[in-house]
Amino acid sequence: MVVTRNNIRKPKKDNKKSGFFKKRVCRFCMEKTEIIDYKDINRISKFITERGKIVPSRVSGACA
C-alpha cells in the first residue's frame, strides 16, 4: 500500500521575536553593591518568588 503526500508546504514561521526588548541591567551592579546579605528582605524580595525560589537571571536581569 502506497501513501502519497501533497507537495504543498506550509509557510515557515519567523523565528525572530517581534518587538524590541530593553536589555535588563543588574540592580546590584547599578547600585554598586558589593555585599548582598540574605537578611536584607527589601532588596532580595524582588529576586525571589512567593514560594521562596530564586528567579532566573534571564528574568530578573541579575548577573552572577
BELPEDA-V738343 format. One line per field, one symbol per residue. phi: phi as a letter, one per 30 degrees, with the letter a starting at -180 (. if undefined). A space follows every 10 residues. Layout:
phi: ???
This chain:
phi: .ccccdddcd ddddddddic cdddcddddd dhdccccddd deddddcbdd djddddddcd idcd
